[in-house]
Amino acid sequence: MKTIFILLLTSISLFAQNQPRDQNIVAGEYFINQDPGEGNGTPLSSTYGFATADVTINSVPINNVVYIRFKSSNGKWGPLRSIKNKYPIHASGSLIQAGEYFVNSDPGIGNANKFNIDYSGNINLSSINANRNDKIFLRSKDSYGRWSDAVCVNYRYKNLIGAEYKLKYVGGSSSAWQKLNMQDQTSPSAFFSAISDSITNQSTVDTLFIHFQSEDFIWGTVSKYAWKDIISGVREIDNNIPKEFFLYQNYPNPFNPSTKIRFEIPKTSFVKLIVYDILGREIAVLINKEMKPGSYETIFNARGIASGVYFYRIETGSFSQTKKFVLLK
């Protein structure tokens, strides 16, 4: 438990602006987390005066919020003030070692989706299964094992109205920007993709460039993809070595007709990524090869497959995990 000392320096901060001036503080009370109503809190023992009140509150549990208010000599209670009792910082020089995020609902400290933090303290979140207007929460853990409070980010979006691609060929020549056909955007997913009807002379293509245009007619950042990764169906999205094996939830989900699946492997492994139906029958083999450490993403295209609940499973020599996704046509 921790003792909190509160020094209120001026009556201006204690009373609303519409209350009469020249009032004395005659009483005070506090409560933890939930307001019992004016006059029903725990009385404060203090020497009250016109301008200041020194207050000591004992035994406040960590991460609980203390609310305090005062009553003036005209019988009116002032507005609430609050302070949160946080973990004390016992040592300097700690390092941020882990981080996690969750969408809307907190699964509990240590149980959310993990993300990597580089040596400069920067984080890079991608492949988040978020819908429009979802709230994304982030928190981090330091080298003393202390978790920070979750910080909320309201995910905002803009509709996409256009997309273009450009090809770079073996030898260095490039094509002009060409229009891509947009997929239906009625899905609640915040992520969209575009598909070209046809790309000719694929054997001579080296690199694919894509960018999207939002509803305010601004073109976004150009994304670059090695053609060999597109042909193989899997691409490396982060060259940092992960700390553990991990299989992410696909996005979007539900999906039609395609969805992205991301996974991480911390060491060279033979990887199988297979899609099954609800009866356990094999539907598609997405990956079946040895892979070096890294973060990867692959696309499952469900054209020609009936709507329903399916499962995708990753297997390595020492790790396996299965997740469910829904094809909704």
C-alpha positions in Angstrom: 0.0 0.0 0.0 1.1 3.6 -0.6 0.4 6.9 1.2 -0.7 9.7 -1.1 -0.1 13.3 0.0 -2.3 15.9 -1.7 -1.6 19.7 -1.3 -4.4 21.9 -2.6 -2.9 25.3 -3.1 -5.7 27.5 -4.1 -9.5 27.7 -3.6 -9.9 28.5 -7.3 -9.1 24.8 -8.1 -11.6 23.5 -5.5 -14.8 25.3 -6.4 -16.7 25.9 -9.6 -16.4 29.3 -11.1 -20.1 30.0 -10.4 -19.8 29.7 -6.6 -19.5 32.8 -4.4 -16.1 34.1 -3.5 -14.6 34.4 0.0 -15.8 31.0 1.0 -13.9 28.8 3.5 -13.3 25.0 3.2 -15.3 23.4 6.0 -15.2 19.7 5.1 -13.7 17.2 2.7 -14.1 13.6 1.7 -12.6 11.0 -0.6 -13.6 7.7 -2.3 -11.8 5.1 -4.4 -13.0 4.3 -7.9 -16.8 4.6 -7.4 -18.7 7.7 -6.2 -21.1 7.0 -3.3 -22.6 10.5 -3.6 -21.9 13.9 -2.1 -21.5 13.7 1.7 -21.2 9.8 1.7 -17.5 9.5 1.0 -14.8 8.9 3.7 -14.3 12.1 5.7 -10.9 13.7 5.4 -9.0 14.7 8.6 -7.4 18.0 7.8 -7.0 21.6 9.0 -9.1 23.6 6.5 -8.6 27.2 5.6 -9.5 29.8 3.0 -6.8 28.8 0.4 -5.2 25.5 1.4 -5.8 22.1 2.8 -3.1 19.5 3.5 -4.6 16.0 3.1 -3.1 12.5 3.8 -4.8 9.4 2.5 -3.5 6.0 3.5 -3.7 2.5 2.0 -4.7 3.1 -1.6 -4.2 -0.1 -3.7 -2.0 0.1 -6.7 -3.8 1.1 -10.0 -6.8 2.4 -8.1 -8.1 5.9 -8.6 -8.7 8.2 -5.6 -11.3 11.0 -5.9 -11.4 13.9 -3.5 -13.8 16.9 -3.1 -14.4 19.7 -0.6 -17.3 21.5 0.8 -17.4 25.3 1.2 -19.0 27.3 4.0 -22.0 28.0 1.7 -22.9 24.3 1.9 -21.9 23.4 -1.7 -19.5 20.7 -2.7 -16.8 21.5 -5.1 -15.9 19.5 -8.2 -14.1 16.1 -8.0 -10.3 15.9 -8.4 -8.6 12.5 -8.9 -5.2 10.8 -8.8 -4.2 7.3 -9.8 -1.9 5.3 -7.5 0.7 3.8 -9.8 3.6 1.5 -9.3 6.6 3.5 -7.9 9.7 3.7 -10.1 12.4 1.9 -8.0 15.3 2.1 -10.4 16.4 4.0 -13.5 17.9 2.6 -16.6 15.2 0.0 -17.3 14.6 -1.1 -20.9 11.3 -1.8 -22.7 11.5 -5.5 -23.5 8.0 -6.5 -24.6 4.8 -5.0 -25.9 1.3 -6.2 -26.7 -1.9 -4.8 -28.2 -5.6 -5.7 -28.1 -8.7 -4.5 -29.9 -11.6 -3.1 -27.9 -11.6 -5.7 -25.1 -8.7 -6.3 -22.7 -7.8 -10.0 -22.4 -5.6 -9.3 -19.4 -2.0 -8.3 -19.0 0.3 -10.7 -20.9 -2.5 -12.3 -22.8 -2.9 -9.8 -25.7 -1.2 -9.9 -29.2 2.5 -9.5 -29.0 4.6 -7.0 -31.0 8.3 -6.5 -31.4 10.2 -3.4 -30.2 13.5 -2.5 -31.8 16.6 -1.2 -30.1 15.6 2.4 -30.7 12.3 1.9 -29.0 10.3 2.0 -32.2 7.4 -0.4 -32.8 5.9 -1.5 -36.1 2.3 -2.8 -36.0 1.0 -4.5 -39.1 -1.6 -7.2 -39.9 -3.9 -6.0 -37.2 -7.4 -7.6 -37.4 -9.3 -4.3 -36.8 -12.6 -3.1 -38.1 -13.8 0.4 -38.8 -14.0 2.6 -35.6 -12.4 -0.1 -33.4 -10.2 1.0 -30.5 -6.7 -0.4 -30.5 -4.9 -0.5 -27.1 -1.1 -0.7 -26.6 1.0 -1.4 -23.5 4.7 -2.3 -22.9 6.7 -4.2 -20.3 10.1 -3.1 -19.0 13.1 -5.1 -17.8 11.9 -5.0 -14.2 8.7 -6.8 -15.2 6.4 -3.8 -14.9 3.6 -3.3 -17.4 2.5 0.2 -18.5 -1.1 1.3 -18.6 -2.9 0.5 -21.9 -3.0 3.5 -24.2 -5.9 3.7 -26.6 -5.8 4.7 -30.3 -9.1 5.1 -32.1 -8.6 3.5 -35.6 -9.8 5.9 -38.3 -10.2 5.1 -41.9 -10.9 6.6 -45.3 -12.6 4.8 -48.2 -10.4 3.9 -51.1 -11.5 5.0 -54.5 -8.6 3.9 -56.7 -5.5 1.8 -57.0 -2.7 1.5 -59.5 0.3 -0.8 -60.1 3.6 -0.6 -61.9 6.0 -3.3 -62.9 9.8 -3.3 -62.9 11.3 -5.8 -65.3 14.5 -7.8 -65.2 17.1 -5.6 -66.8 15.8 -2.4 -65.2 13.0 -1.1 -67.5 9.6 -0.2 -65.9 6.0 0.0 -67.1 3.7 3.0 -66.7 1.2 3.1 -63.8 -1.9 1.0 -64.7 -5.3 0.9 -63.1 -6.3 -1.9 -60.7 -9.8 -3.2 -60.3 -11.0 -2.5 -56.7 -12.6 -5.1 -54.5 -16.0 -4.6 -52.9 -15.6 -2.2 -49.9 -18.9 -3.1 -48.1 -17.0 -5.4 -45.8 -16.5 -4.0 -42.2 -12.8 -4.7 -42.5 -10.6 -1.7 -42.5 -8.2 -3.3 -44.9 -8.7 -3.6 -48.7 -6.8 -5.0 -51.5 -6.9 -4.7 -55.3 -6.4 -7.4 -58.0 -5.3 -6.9 -61.6 -7.2 -8.7 -64.3 -4.0 -9.8 -66.0 -0.3 -9.1 -65.9 1.4 -10.3 -69.0 5.0 -11.5 -69.5 5.2 -12.5 -65.8 8.5 -14.4 -66.3 10.3 -11.1 -67.0 8.8 -9.2 -64.0 11.2 -8.4 -61.1 9.2 -6.1 -58.8 5.6 -5.0 -58.3 4.7 -1.5 -57.1 1.2 -0.7 -55.8 -0.4 2.4 -54.3 -4.0 3.4 -53.3 -6.0 6.6 -53.6 -8.3 7.7 -50.7 -11.6 9.5 -51.0 -9.9 12.8 -50.6 -8.0 12.0 -53.9 -4.6 11.7 -52.1 -2.4 8.8 -53.3 -0.8 6.8 -50.4 2.7 5.5 -50.0 3.9 3.1 -52.7 4.3 -0.5 -51.6 7.0 -2.6 -53.1 6.9 -6.4 -53.6 9.4 -8.8 -55.0 7.7 -10.8 -57.8 9.2 -14.1 -56.7 7.5 -13.7 -53.3 4.2 -13.1 -55.0 4.5 -16.1 -57.2 5.6 -18.3 -54.3 2.5 -17.1 -52.3 4.5 -16.0 -49.2 6.6 -12.8 -48.5 8.8 -11.7 -45.7 7.4 -8.6 -44.1 9.9 -8.0 -41.3 13.6 -8.9 -41.2 13.9 -8.7 -37.4 14.2 -12.1 -35.8 11.1 -12.9 -33.7 11.5 -14.2 -30.1 9.0 -17.0 -30.5 6.8 -18.9 -32.9 3.5 -17.1 -33.5 0.5 -17.5 -35.7 -1.7 -14.4 -36.1 -5.4 -14.2 -36.8 -6.1 -13.8 -40.5 -7.5 -10.5 -41.8 -10.0 -9.7 -43.0 -12.2 -12.2 -41.2 -14.9 -13.0 -42.3 -13.4 -12.8 -45.8 -14.4 -13.1 -49.5 -12.7 -14.3 -51.5 -9.1 -13.9 -50.1 -7.5 -13.2 -46.8 -4.0 -12.7 -45.4 -2.3 -15.0 -42.8 0.8 -13.8 -40.9 3.2 -15.9 -38.9 6.6 -15.7 -37.2 9.4 -18.2 -36.8 12.4 -17.5 -34.6 14.7 -20.1 -36.2 15.2 -22.0 -39.4 12.4 -24.5 -39.6 10.4 -26.7 -42.0 7.0 -25.0 -42.1 3.6 -26.4 -43.1 0.6 -24.1 -43.3 -2.5 -26.0 -44.3 -6.2 -25.1 -44.5 -8.8 -27.6 -43.3 -12.6 -27.7 -43.4 -14.8 -28.3 -40.3 -14.6 -32.1 -40.8 -10.8 -32.0 -40.8 -10.4 -32.6 -44.6 -7.4 -30.8 -46.2 -8.5 -27.9 -48.4 -5.3 -26.2 -49.4 -1.5 -26.4 -48.7 -0.3 -22.8 -48.5 3.3 -23.5 -47.4 5.4 -26.7 -47.3 9.1 -25.9 -47.2 12.1 -24.9 -45.0 12.1 -21.2 -44.1 14.6 -19.0 -42.4 13.8 -16.9 -39.3 11.5 -13.9 -39.9 7.9 -12.6 -40.0 5.9 -13.8 -43.1 2.6 -13.2 -44.7 0.7 -15.4 -47.2 -2.6 -15.0 -49.0 -5.3 -17.7 -49.1 -7.6 -17.4 -52.1 -10.9 -19.2 -51.6 -12.4 -18.8 -55.1 -14.3 -22.0 -55.9 -14.7 -22.9 -52.2 -18.1 -22.8 -50.5 -19.0 -20.4 -47.7 -18.4 -21.8 -44.2 -16.1 -22.2 -41.2 -12.5 -23.3 -41.9 -9.3 -23.8 -40.0 -5.7 -23.0 -40.8 -2.9 -24.7 -39.0 0.9 -24.1 -38.8 3.3 -26.9 -38.0 7.1 -26.8 -37.5 9.3 -29.3 -35.8 8.6 -27.9 -32.3 5.5 -25.8 -32.7 1.9 -26.1 -33.9 -1.1 -23.8 -33.7 -4.6 -23.7 -35.3 -7.0 -20.8 -35.8 -10.5 -20.5 -37.2 -11.7 -18.2 -40.0 -14.9 -17.7 -41.9 -15.5 -17.6 -45.6 -18.7 -15.6 -46.3 -19.8 -15.2 -49.9 
